Amino acid sequence: MARRNKLRKFSDLSSFKNVFQCFDPTDPCLVGMGNTKVDLKNKWCSDHFKNDHPLILELACGRGEYSIALGKTYPDKNFIGVDVKGARIWQGAVNSRDQNLENVAFLRTRIEKIDHFFGPEEVDEIWITFPDPFERASKANRRLTYHNFHDYYRNFLKPGGIVQLKTDSDSLWENTLESLAEDERISIKYQNDNIYAQELDFPELEIKTYYEKSHLEKGRLIKYIRYTIH
């Protein structure tokens, strides 16, 4: 039954106007409704969102809870949740569709291929919310705040564009700080290793995903950092 439900969700994705997919990472082309090939590089705002608002990505978005909440809070900005898991994307796409959020879309792809789908200086901000910390040293290059990913982000993030990480992982937090300190082209604008110990400095941090609520119930501290990439 679970497998049939997953297959149905995968099939549904090709019928959603707010979902775009890359099926083959060795041939990074994009398809939209009806599995029709589309080219939105440098044209996400003009051709899909039909406006000239800022474009913000949520990487490893899961069910897209943060993208959806941000979209509701900031109707004058465009949000794209990015994840490789089709079942997760399906949930976010359904929720945003049911809430008529025209400023929220989803991209199903491996994040290592993301720079194939966005042009130079096309993206204003990146959110990374509770990603897999990949604690083993052998998997360091899979952390979304590691050097190799910053090189991807530079291909499409505007100069001085903001990257924001929210995590409960001590190891990812420490590894991120080390990685950022080694890159002279990165400037940390704000960091806090226990954001709920005081009044929140940014209203966006009020948003709590399912996983964050679970982490808080277990007494874990939520950490947040924002930095710019040049």
C-alpha positions in Angstrom: 0.0 0.0 0.0 2.8 2.4 1.0 4.6 1.8 -2.3 1.4 2.4 -4.3 0.8 5.7 -2.5 4.4 6.7 -3.3 4.0 5.8 -7.0 0.7 7.8 -7.1 2.4 10.8 -5.6 5.2 10.6 -8.2 2.6 10.4 -10.9 0.7 13.4 -9.5 3.8 15.6 -9.5 3.7 15.9 -13.3 0.2 17.4 -13.1 1.1 20.2 -10.8 1.8 23.6 -12.2 4.0 24.5 -9.2 6.4 21.6 -9.5 9.4 21.2 -11.8 11.6 18.1 -11.9 15.0 16.9 -13.1 14.7 13.1 -13.5 18.3 12.3 -14.6 21.2 14.0 -12.9 23.5 12.9 -15.7 21.3 14.9 -18.1 20.1 18.0 -16.1 17.1 19.2 -18.0 13.9 20.4 -16.4 10.3 19.3 -17.0 7.1 20.8 -15.8 3.4 19.9 -16.2 2.9 16.8 -18.4 6.6 16.2 -18.2 7.1 18.9 -20.8 10.6 20.3 -21.1 11.0 23.8 -19.8 13.9 26.3 -19.6 13.5 28.6 -16.7 17.1 29.5 -16.1 17.3 33.3 -15.7 13.5 33.4 -16.1 11.9 32.0 -13.0 10.3 35.3 -11.9 9.3 36.5 -15.4 8.1 33.2 -16.9 6.8 31.3 -13.9 5.9 33.7 -11.2 5.0 36.5 -13.7 6.6 39.3 -11.6 10.0 40.8 -10.7 10.0 40.1 -7.0 13.0 38.7 -5.1 13.7 35.0 -5.5 14.5 32.9 -2.5 15.4 29.2 -2.3 14.8 26.7 0.5 17.3 23.9 0.0 16.5 20.3 1.3 13.0 21.7 1.9 11.4 18.4 2.8 7.6 19.0 2.9 8.2 22.7 2.2 6.9 23.9 5.5 9.3 26.8 5.6 8.8 27.8 2.0 5.0 27.8 2.5 5.1 29.8 5.7 7.5 32.3 4.2 5.3 32.6 1.1 2.3 33.4 3.3 4.2 35.9 5.3 5.9 37.7 2.3 3.5 37.8 -0.7 5.9 40.2 -2.4 8.7 37.6 -2.6 9.0 34.3 -4.6 10.0 31.1 -3.0 11.2 27.8 -4.4 11.6 24.7 -2.2 14.3 22.3 -3.5 14.5 18.6 -2.6 15.3 15.3 -4.3 12.5 13.3 -2.5 9.3 13.2 -4.6 7.0 12.3 -1.8 8.1 15.2 0.3 7.8 17.6 -2.7 4.3 16.3 -3.3 3.2 17.2 0.2 4.5 20.8 -0.1 3.1 21.2 -3.6 -0.4 20.1 -2.4 -0.4 22.3 0.6 0.8 25.4 -1.3 -1.8 24.7 -4.1 -4.6 24.3 -1.6 -3.7 27.6 0.0 -3.5 29.4 -3.4 0.1 30.4 -2.8 1.1 31.6 -6.3 4.5 32.7 -5.0 5.6 29.3 -3.9 7.0 26.6 -6.3 9.0 23.4 -5.9 12.0 22.0 -7.7 12.9 18.3 -7.5 16.5 17.8 -8.2 19.8 16.9 -6.5 21.2 20.1 -5.1 24.6 19.3 -6.7 22.9 20.1 -10.0 21.1 23.2 -8.9 23.3 25.7 -10.8 22.0 24.2 -14.1 18.6 25.7 -13.4 19.4 29.2 -12.1 21.4 31.9 -13.9 24.0 34.3 -12.6 22.7 36.6 -9.9 19.2 35.2 -10.2 18.7 34.3 -6.5 18.5 36.8 -3.7 18.6 34.4 -0.6 19.0 30.8 0.4 17.4 29.1 3.4 18.8 25.8 4.8 16.5 24.5 7.5 17.4 21.4 9.5 19.4 19.6 6.8 21.0 16.3 7.3 24.2 17.1 9.2 26.3 14.3 7.6 28.3 13.9 10.8 30.9 11.5 9.4 34.0 13.2 8.1 33.9 11.1 5.0 30.6 12.8 4.1 31.8 16.4 4.8 31.3 17.4 1.2 27.6 16.6 1.4 26.9 19.2 4.0 25.1 22.1 2.5 27.3 24.7 4.1 30.6 23.0 3.0 33.0 24.7 0.5 31.8 22.8 -2.6 28.2 24.0 -2.1 29.3 27.6 -1.6 30.9 27.3 -5.1 27.6 26.2 -6.5 25.7 29.0 -4.8 28.1 31.6 -6.2 27.0 30.6 -9.7 23.5 32.0 -9.1 23.4 34.0 -5.9 23.5 37.8 -6.1 26.7 39.4 -4.8 26.2 39.8 -1.1 23.3 37.4 -1.3 22.3 36.0 2.1 22.5 32.3 3.1 20.7 31.3 6.3 21.1 28.1 8.3 18.7 26.9 11.0 19.8 23.7 12.8 19.7 21.7 16.0 22.9 19.8 15.2 25.9 20.7 17.2 28.2 19.0 14.8 26.8 20.7 11.7 27.0 24.1 13.6 30.6 23.6 14.5 31.5 22.3 11.0 29.7 25.2 9.4 31.6 27.8 11.5 34.9 26.1 10.5 34.0 26.1 6.9 32.9 29.7 6.9 36.1 30.9 8.7 38.2 29.3 6.0 36.6 31.3 3.2 37.7 34.9 2.9 34.8 35.7 0.5 32.2 34.9 3.2 31.0 37.4 5.8 29.0 36.3 8.9 26.3 38.9 9.6 24.6 37.2 12.6 25.0 34.0 14.6 23.2 32.6 17.7 23.6 29.1 19.1 20.3 29.3 21.1 17.8 31.5 19.4 15.0 31.0 21.8 17.0 32.0 24.9 15.9 35.6 24.1 13.5 37.6 22.0 14.0 36.6 18.4 15.9 39.1 16.2 14.2 38.1 13.0 10.5 37.4 12.6 11.2 34.5 10.1 12.6 32.5 13.0 9.2 32.2 14.5 8.4 29.6 11.8 8.7 26.0 13.3 8.7 22.9 11.1 7.5 19.5 12.3 11.1 18.5 12.9 12.0 21.7 14.8 9.0 21.2 17.1 10.2 17.6 17.8 13.7 18.8 18.5 12.4 21.5 20.9 10.4 18.9 22.8 13.6 16.9 23.3 15.3 19.9 24.8 17.6 20.6 21.9 18.9 24.1 21.2 18.1 25.7 17.9 21.0 27.5 16.2 20.9 30.1 13.4 23.4 31.9 11.3 23.2 34.2 8.3 26.1 35.1 6.1 26.8 36.6 2.7 28.7 35.1 -0.1 30.9 37.1 -2.5 
